[in-house]
């Protein structure tokens, strides 16, 4: 485990798991693109959460319930159709982020 006082030098191959500098460069560049995409995905999730909150608040203020299960089935199906079984898990996580646990 490394600590703040650790003075070990880590090479680019150490950091990436690659066995050559060339592979390490490819990996480092691709990781930068992934980090940028992840930031965008997180931003989109936050935007989805805000819009979902508007819907839930409107429904609750009108006397309805926070959750609408038939709509959740549509959302789960949309992700499953696009991404397969793990898509369903992803959609369930998104729904939990947007409306909390049920
Ligand atoms: O579409 C709705 O009615 C919403 O409330 C949004 C949303 C969602 O985040 O997709 C959240 C809670 C509901 O149970 C269903 C879907």
Backbone and ligand atoms as CSV (ligand in chain L), in Angstrom:
chain,resi,resn,atom,element,x,y,z
A,1,UNK,N,N,0.857,-1.203,0.000
A,1,UNK,CA,C,0.000,0.000,0.000
A,1,UNK,C,C,0.880,1.235,0.000
A,2,UNK,N,N,0.531,2.245,-0.795
A,2,UNK,CA,C,1.365,3.445,-0.820
A,2,UNK,C,C,0.824,4.473,0.182
A,3,UNK,N,N,1.721,5.246,0.742
A,3,UNK,CA,C,1.355,6.282,1.712
A,3,UNK,C,C,1.861,7.624,1.209
A,4,UNK,N,N,1.469,8.685,1.902
A,4,UNK,CA,C,1.915,10.025,1.506
A,4,UNK,C,C,3.434,10.111,1.541
A,5,UNK,N,N,4.040,9.344,2.443
A,5,UNK,CA,C,5.494,9.412,2.580
A,5,UNK,C,C,6.210,8.495,1.586
A,6,UNK,N,N,5.416,7.734,0.822
A,6,UNK,CA,C,5.988,6.775,-0.124
A,6,UNK,C,C,6.690,7.521,-1.251
A,7,UNK,N,N,7.957,7.245,-1.457
A,7,UNK,CA,C,8.707,7.960,-2.499
A,7,UNK,C,C,8.968,7.067,-3.709
A,8,UNK,N,N,8.320,5.885,-3.744
A,8,UNK,CA,C,8.531,4.981,-4.872
A,8,UNK,C,C,8.113,5.663,-6.177
A,9,UNK,N,N,8.911,5.498,-7.223
A,9,UNK,CA,C,8.552,6.028,-8.539
A,9,UNK,C,C,7.748,4.978,-9.293
A,10,UNK,N,N,6.556,5.371,-9.775
A,10,UNK,CA,C,5.735,4.448,-10.566
A,10,UNK,C,C,5.863,4.803,-12.032
A,11,UNK,N,N,6.213,3.829,-12.840
A,11,UNK,CA,C,6.349,4.065,-14.280
A,11,UNK,C,C,4.978,3.966,-14.945
A,12,UNK,N,N,4.904,4.397,-16.205
A,12,UNK,CA,C,3.626,4.334,-16.905
A,12,UNK,C,C,3.173,2.887,-17.071
A,13,UNK,N,N,4.115,1.963,-17.184
A,13,UNK,CA,C,3.695,0.556,-17.290
A,13,UNK,C,C,3.134,0.067,-15.958
A,14,UNK,N,N,3.709,0.515,-14.837
A,14,UNK,CA,C,3.133,0.164,-13.523
A,14,UNK,C,C,1.686,0.631,-13.439
A,15,UNK,N,N,1.480,1.880,-13.826
A,15,UNK,CA,C,0.147,2.485,-13.647
A,15,UNK,C,C,-0.919,1.806,-14.496
A,16,UNK,N,N,-0.535,1.302,-15.667
A,16,UNK,CA,C,-1.528,0.778,-16.609
A,16,UNK,C,C,-1.613,-0.738,-16.629
A,17,UNK,N,N,-0.609,-1.416,-16.115
A,17,UNK,CA,C,-0.571,-2.876,-16.217
A,17,UNK,C,C,0.002,-3.344,-17.537
A,18,UNK,N,N,0.369,-2.403,-18.434
A,18,UNK,CA,C,0.945,-2.779,-19.736
A,18,UNK,C,C,2.383,-3.263,-19.546
A,19,UNK,N,N,2.845,-4.016,-20.527
A,19,UNK,CA,C,4.214,-4.543,-20.458
A,19,UNK,C,C,5.168,-3.779,-21.362
A,20,UNK,N,N,4.614,-2.859,-22.174
A,20,UNK,CA,C,5.479,-2.029,-23.030
A,20,UNK,C,C,5.058,-0.567,-22.899
A,21,UNK,N,N,5.976,0.339,-23.174
A,21,UNK,CA,C,5.662,1.776,-23.155
A,21,UNK,C,C,4.597,2.120,-24.188
A,22,UNK,N,N,4.661,1.464,-25.348
A,22,UNK,CA,C,3.690,1.741,-26.411
A,22,UNK,C,C,2.269,1.415,-25.931
A,23,UNK,N,N,2.119,0.237,-25.331
A,23,UNK,CA,C,0.796,-0.142,-24.819
A,23,UNK,C,C,0.374,0.797,-23.699
A,24,UNK,N,N,1.330,1.184,-22.857
A,24,UNK,CA,C,1.009,2.093,-21.751
A,24,UNK,C,C,0.497,3.429,-22.277
A,25,UNK,N,N,1.069,3.909,-23.394
A,25,UNK,CA,C,0.612,5.178,-23.986
A,25,UNK,C,C,-0.814,5.056,-24.520
A,26,UNK,N,N,-1.098,3.930,-25.201
A,26,UNK,CA,C,-2.457,3.710,-25.720
A,26,UNK,C,C,-3.455,3.706,-24.569
A,27,UNK,N,N,-3.104,2.994,-23.504
A,27,UNK,CA,C,-4.015,2.861,-22.357
A,27,UNK,C,C,-4.217,4.213,-21.677
A,28,UNK,N,N,-3.133,4.960,-21.485
A,28,UNK,CA,C,-3.260,6.261,-20.805
A,28,UNK,C,C,-4.173,7.198,-21.595
A,29,UNK,N,N,-4.020,7.193,-22.928
A,29,UNK,CA,C,-4.860,8.055,-23.765
A,29,UNK,C,C,-6.322,7.629,-23.707
A,30,UNK,N,N,-6.548,6.314,-23.778
A,30,UNK,CA,C,-7.931,5.810,-23.747
A,30,UNK,C,C,-8.550,6.065,-22.372
A,31,UNK,N,N,-7.753,5.976,-21.313
A,31,UNK,CA,C,-8.296,6.251,-19.973
A,31,UNK,C,C,-8.730,7.705,-19.838
A,32,UNK,N,N,-7.978,8.603,-20.457
A,32,UNK,CA,C,-8.391,10.022,-20.426
A,32,UNK,C,C,-9.755,10.186,-21.071
A,33,UNK,N,N,-9.956,9.493,-22.205
A,33,UNK,CA,C,-11.263,9.588,-22.890
A,33,UNK,C,C,-12.360,8.989,-22.013
A,34,UNK,N,N,-12.056,7.887,-21.345
A,34,UNK,CA,C,-13.054,7.272,-20.450
A,34,UNK,C,C,-13.387,8.216,-19.302
A,35,UNK,N,N,-12.373,8.859,-18.724
A,35,UNK,CA,C,-12.641,9.785,-17.608
A,35,UNK,C,C,-13.546,10.931,-18.064
A,36,UNK,N,N,-13.297,11.424,-19.299
A,36,UNK,CA,C,-14.141,12.496,-19.835
A,36,UNK,C,C,-15.571,12.004,-20.031
A,37,UNK,N,N,-15.700,10.791,-20.595
A,37,UNK,CA,C,-17.043,10.218,-20.786
A,37,UNK,C,C,-17.736,10.010,-19.443
A,38,UNK,N,N,-16.997,9.513,-18.453
A,38,UNK,CA,C,-17.609,9.272,-17.138
A,38,UNK,C,C,-18.120,10.583,-16.537
A,39,UNK,N,N,-17.355,11.656,-16.708
A,39,UNK,CA,C,-17.833,12.956,-16.204
A,39,UNK,C,C,-19.135,13.358,-16.893
A,40,UNK,N,N,-19.200,13.107,-18.205
A,40,UNK,CA,C,-20.439,13.449,-18.937
A,40,UNK,C,C,-21.588,12.560,-18.486
A,41,UNK,N,N,-21.313,11.270,-18.293
A,41,UNK,CA,C,-22.366,10.343,-17.849
A,41,UNK,C,C,-22.888,10.770,-16.479
A,42,UNK,N,N,-21.978,11.116,-15.573
A,42,UNK,CA,C,-22.395,11.565,-14.230
A,42,UNK,C,C,-23.263,12.820,-14.346
A,43,UNK,N,N,-22.863,13.736,-15.226
A,43,UNK,CA,C,-23.661,14.948,-15.427
A,43,UNK,C,C,-25.051,14.617,-15.963
A,44,UNK,N,N,-25.122,13.655,-16.881
A,44,UNK,CA,C,-26.423,13.259,-17.437
A,44,UNK,C,C,-27.285,12.579,-16.370
A,45,UNK,N,N,-26.652,11.781,-15.524
A,45,UNK,CA,C,-27.412,11.137,-14.436
A,45,UNK,C,C,-27.968,12.210,-13.500
A,46,UNK,N,N,-27.142,13.203,-13.185
A,46,UNK,CA,C,-27.618,14.286,-12.303
A,46,UNK,C,C,-28.765,15.058,-12.957
A,47,UNK,N,N,-28.676,15.262,-14.270
A,47,UNK,CA,C,-29.752,15.947,-14.993
A,47,UNK,C,C,-31.031,15.092,-14.961
A,48,UNK,N,N,-30.862,13.768,-15.137
A,48,UNK,CA,C,-32.016,12.865,-15.078
A,48,UNK,C,C,-32.659,12.911,-13.692
A,49,UNK,N,N,-31.828,12.941,-12.656
A,49,UNK,CA,C,-32.355,12.989,-11.282
A,49,UNK,C,C,-33.188,14.257,-11.066
A,50,UNK,N,N,-32.704,15.369,-11.587
A,50,UNK,CA,C,-33.416,16.646,-11.395
A,50,UNK,C,C,-34.766,16.618,-12.116
A,51,UNK,N,N,-34.795,16.067,-13.337
A,51,UNK,CA,C,-36.057,16.015,-14.091
A,51,UNK,C,C,-37.027,15.047,-13.436
A,52,UNK,N,N,-36.486,13.910,-12.988
A,52,UNK,CA,C,-37.333,12.926,-12.310
A,52,UNK,C,C,-37.960,13.545,-11.055
A,53,UNK,N,N,-37.184,14.358,-10.342
A,53,UNK,CA,C,-37.709,15.011,-9.123
A,53,UNK,C,C,-38.874,15.932,-9.458
A,54,UNK,N,N,-38.773,16.640,-10.584
A,54,UNK,CA,C,-39.878,17.529,-11.001
A,54,UNK,C,C,-41.153,16.706,-11.201
A,55,UNK,N,N,-41.001,15.556,-11.882
A,55,UNK,CA,C,-42.177,14.695,-12.140
A,55,UNK,C,C,-42.762,14.198,-10.821
A,56,UNK,N,N,-41.893,13.679,-9.964
A,56,UNK,CA,C,-42.374,13.098,-8.701
A,56,UNK,C,C,-43.061,14.158,-7.838
A,57,UNK,N,N,-42.465,15.360,-7.786
A,57,UNK,CA,C,-43.061,16.428,-6.971
A,57,UNK,C,C,-44.428,16.824,-7.515
A,58,UNK,N,N,-44.535,16.903,-8.838
A,58,UNK,CA,C,-45.836,17.272,-9.433
A,58,UNK,C,C,-46.879,16.213,-9.105
A,59,UNK,N,N,-46.485,14.952,-9.206
A,59,UNK,CA,C,-47.443,13.873,-8.948
A,59,UNK,C,C,-47.865,13.862,-7.479
A,60,UNK,N,N,-46.869,14.012,-6.581
A,60,UNK,CA,C,-47.182,13.988,-5.142
A,60,UNK,C,C,-48.045,15.197,-4.774
A,61,UNK,N,N,-47.698,16.378,-5.311
A,61,UNK,CA,C,-48.487,17.592,-5.013
A,61,UNK,C,C,-49.921,17.445,-5.489
A,62,UNK,N,N,-50.138,16.629,-6.520
A,62,UNK,CA,C,-51.494,16.433,-7.050
A,62,UNK,C,C,-52.257,15.357,-6.277
A,63,UNK,N,N,-51.579,14.784,-5.273
A,63,UNK,CA,C,-52.237,13.747,-4.476
A,63,UNK,C,C,-51.844,12.332,-4.870
A,64,UNK,N,N,-50.951,12.202,-5.852
A,64,UNK,CA,C,-50.530,10.864,-6.297
A,64,UNK,C,C,-49.351,10.341,-5.493
A,65,UNK,N,N,-48.835,9.200,-5.945
A,65,UNK,CA,C,-47.705,8.561,-5.261
A,65,UNK,C,C,-46.387,8.930,-5.937
A,66,UNK,N,N,-45.314,8.809,-5.162
A,66,UNK,CA,C,-43.983,9.075,-5.729
A,66,UNK,C,C,-43.686,8.130,-6.899
A,67,UNK,N,N,-44.038,6.862,-6.705
A,67,UNK,CA,C,-43.618,5.829,-7.654
A,67,UNK,C,C,-44.730,5.530,-8.654
A,68,UNK,N,N,-44.318,5.280,-9.901
A,68,UNK,CA,C,-45.255,4.856,-10.937
A,68,UNK,C,C,-44.659,3.599,-11.584
A,69,UNK,N,N,-45.160,2.440,-11.133
A,69,UNK,CA,C,-44.507,1.183,-11.509
A,69,UNK,C,C,-44.619,0.866,-12.992
A,70,UNK,N,N,-45.733,1.244,-13.630
A,70,UNK,CA,C,-45.852,0.910,-15.059
A,70,UNK,C,C,-44.816,1.691,-15.867
A,71,UNK,N,N,-44.568,2.932,-15.489
A,71,UNK,CA,C,-43.523,3.702,-16.166
A,71,UNK,C,C,-42.143,3.087,-15.893
A,72,UNK,N,N,-41.929,2.618,-14.671
A,72,UNK,CA,C,-40.633,1.991,-14.360
A,72,UNK,C,C,-40.421,0.748,-15.217
A,73,UNK,N,N,-41.479,-0.016,-15.468
A,73,UNK,CA,C,-41.361,-1.193,-16.345
A,73,UNK,C,C,-40.928,-0.779,-17.750
A,74,UNK,N,N,-41.468,0.335,-18.233
A,74,UNK,CA,C,-41.068,0.845,-19.563
A,74,UNK,C,C,-39.587,1.238,-19.575
A,75,UNK,N,N,-39.161,1.923,-18.498
A,75,UNK,CA,C,-37.748,2.351,-18.418
A,75,UNK,C,C,-36.838,1.116,-18.373
A,76,UNK,N,N,-37.198,0.120,-17.563
A,76,UNK,CA,C,-36.391,-1.103,-17.460
A,76,UNK,C,C,-36.325,-1.810,-18.819
A,77,UNK,N,N,-37.460,-1.868,-19.514
A,77,UNK,CA,C,-37.489,-2.520,-20.820
A,77,UNK,C,C,-36.640,-1.791,-21.848
A,78,UNK,N,N,-36.658,-0.482,-21.774
A,78,UNK,CA,C,-35.858,0.340,-22.701
A,78,UNK,C,C,-34.364,0.014,-22.546
A,79,UNK,N,N,-33.905,-0.022,-21.316
A,79,UNK,CA,C,-32.485,-0.325,-21.058
A,79,UNK,C,C,-32.154,-1.776,-21.385
A,80,UNK,N,N,-33.063,-2.685,-21.072
A,80,UNK,CA,C,-32.811,-4.108,-21.370
A,80,UNK,C,C,-32.736,-4.316,-22.883
A,81,UNK,N,N,-33.631,-3.689,-23.628
A,81,UNK,CA,C,-33.613,-3.840,-25.091
A,81,UNK,C,C,-32.312,-3.301,-25.679
A,82,UNK,N,N,-31.801,-2.209,-25.112
A,82,UNK,CA,C,-30.589,-1.587,-25.660
A,82,UNK,C,C,-29.316,-2.292,-25.206
A,83,UNK,N,N,-29.302,-2.797,-23.957
A,83,UNK,CA,C,-28.035,-3.242,-23.362
A,83,UNK,C,C,-28.055,-4.672,-22.846
A,84,UNK,N,N,-29.182,-5.360,-23.001
A,84,UNK,CA,C,-29.258,-6.725,-22.477
A,84,UNK,C,C,-29.497,-6.734,-20.973
A,85,UNK,N,N,-29.323,-7.928,-20.382
A,85,UNK,CA,C,-29.672,-8.103,-18.967
A,85,UNK,C,C,-28.989,-7.095,-18.036
A,86,UNK,N,N,-27.684,-6.813,-18.234
A,86,UNK,CA,C,-27.060,-5.811,-17.344
A,86,UNK,C,C,-27.710,-4.437,-17.478
A,87,UNK,N,N,-28.365,-4.192,-18.634
A,87,UNK,CA,C,-29.073,-2.929,-18.809
A,87,UNK,C,C,-30.187,-2.787,-17.787
A,88,UNK,N,N,-30.830,-3.910,-17.461
A,88,UNK,CA,C,-31.886,-3.869,-16.453
A,88,UNK,C,C,-31.310,-3.444,-15.097
A,89,UNK,N,N,-30.155,-3.987,-14.746
A,89,UNK,CA,C,-29.520,-3.614,-13.474
A,89,UNK,C,C,-29.149,-2.136,-13.466
A,90,UNK,N,N,-28.624,-1.675,-14.603
A,90,UNK,CA,C,-28.263,-0.258,-14.701
A,90,UNK,C,C,-29.501,0.611,-14.511
A,91,UNK,N,N,-30.607,0.236,-15.171
A,91,UNK,CA,C,-31.839,1.019,-15.048
A,91,UNK,C,C,-32.358,0.990,-13.610
A,92,UNK,N,N,-32.232,-0.153,-12.949
A,92,UNK,CA,C,-32.691,-0.218,-11.555
A,92,UNK,C,C,-31.866,0.715,-10.668
A,93,UNK,N,N,-30.579,0.784,-10.935
A,93,UNK,CA,C,-29.719,1.694,-10.165
A,93,UNK,C,C,-30.095,3.151,-10.455
A,94,UNK,N,N,-30.345,3.459,-11.738
A,94,UNK,CA,C,-30.750,4.827,-12.089
A,94,UNK,C,C,-32.063,5.193,-11.400
A,95,UNK,N,N,-33.011,4.253,-11.412
A,95,UNK,CA,C,-34.305,4.545,-10.777
A,95,UNK,C,C,-34.119,4.763,-9.280
A,96,UNK,N,N,-33.258,3.973,-8.666
A,96,UNK,CA,C,-33.024,4.170,-7.227
A,96,UNK,C,C,-32.397,5.542,-6.964
A,97,UNK,N,N,-31.474,5.948,-7.826
A,97,UNK,CA,C,-30.875,7.284,-7.664
A,97,UNK,C,C,-31.943,8.369,-7.806
A,98,UNK,N,N,-32.915,8.133,-8.695
A,98,UNK,CA,C,-33.901,9.168,-9.015
A,98,UNK,C,C,-35.058,9.228,-8.022
A,99,UNK,N,N,-35.457,8.083,-7.460
A,99,UNK,CA,C,-36.625,8.139,-6.567
A,99,UNK,C,C,-36.367,7.532,-5.182
A,100,UNK,N,N,-35.107,7.123,-4.930
A,100,UNK,CA,C,-34.795,6.494,-3.650
A,100,UNK,C,C,-35.164,5.027,-3.663
A,101,UNK,N,N,-34.937,4.382,-2.531
A,101,UNK,CA,C,-35.243,2.946,-2.430
A,101,UNK,C,C,-36.717,2.716,-2.189
A,102,UNK,N,N,-37.252,1.650,-2.783
A,102,UNK,CA,C,-38.649,1.285,-2.466
A,102,UNK,C,C,-38.682,-0.133,-1.936
L,1,LIG,O1,O,-41.846,9.042,-15.169
L,1,LIG,C1,C,-42.265,9.198,-14.011
L,1,LIG,O2,O,-43.470,9.155,-13.737
L,1,LIG,C2,C,-41.310,9.447,-12.932
L,1,LIG,O3,O,-41.680,9.676,-11.794
L,1,LIG,C3,C,-39.860,9.327,-13.239
L,1,LIG,C4,C,-39.288,7.966,-12.795
L,1,LIG,C5,C,-37.879,7.886,-13.439
L,1,LIG,O4,O,-36.914,8.366,-12.805
L,1,LIG,O5,O,-37.783,7.398,-14.560
L,1,LIG,C6,C,-39.163,7.941,-11.313
L,1,LIG,C7,C,-40.100,7.354,-10.521
L,1,LIG,C8,C,-41.236,6.612,-11.066
L,1,LIG,O6,O,-41.528,5.480,-10.293
L,1,LIG,C9,C,-41.096,6.300,-12.502
L,1,LIG,C10,C,-40.151,6.873,-13.277
